[in-house]
């Protein structure tokens, strides 16, 4: 894979280069080592109706997991969500949760949080504007990196996913709030075939 776009949210690029240059080099290597061409499947053949092979987000996520873990990154730092009940209206009693709720960061290393967002289209802005802020407030990270597909790559994926260009537009139009942490957004796509 290659990095095809970089967006510096709240001075994310500058902070990452200054504080986490070694980590950034590892992340760039992780991206380069993921061979997207090996991760196409026919799992959504019926959706495309053309039978073309599409990139599989679950397989891509597994490849990223393997590469990050081999470099000593912590995976899935989970924080339990103890939901407050004092805001329920009189007479409402929710059913007991079957499993505990939590928030998780994909990868952490030395104050840098990384999210790889290749499957859930709605979570990109949430990751930067809520989850990373929460993990910062809890003392786990001070800076973040979000890895997302470029539009051309998202178009070849087997599930609906947002993409770098839309994400940048959203963040540009939202603006930076005083609670936002520095985040570097990396847009990725498959290596072009040699011609």
Buried (B, 14 or more C-beta within 10 A) or exposed (E): BBBBBBBBBBBBBEBBEEBBEEBBEBBEEBBBBBEBEEBBEEBBBEEEEEEEBBBBBBBBBEBBBEBBEEBEBBEEBEBEEEEEEEEEEEEEEEEEEEEEEEBEBBBBBEBBBBBBBBBBEEBBBEBBBEBBBBBBEEEBBBBBBBBBBBBBBBEBBBBEBBBBBBBBEBBEEEEBEEEBBBBBBBBBBBEEEEE
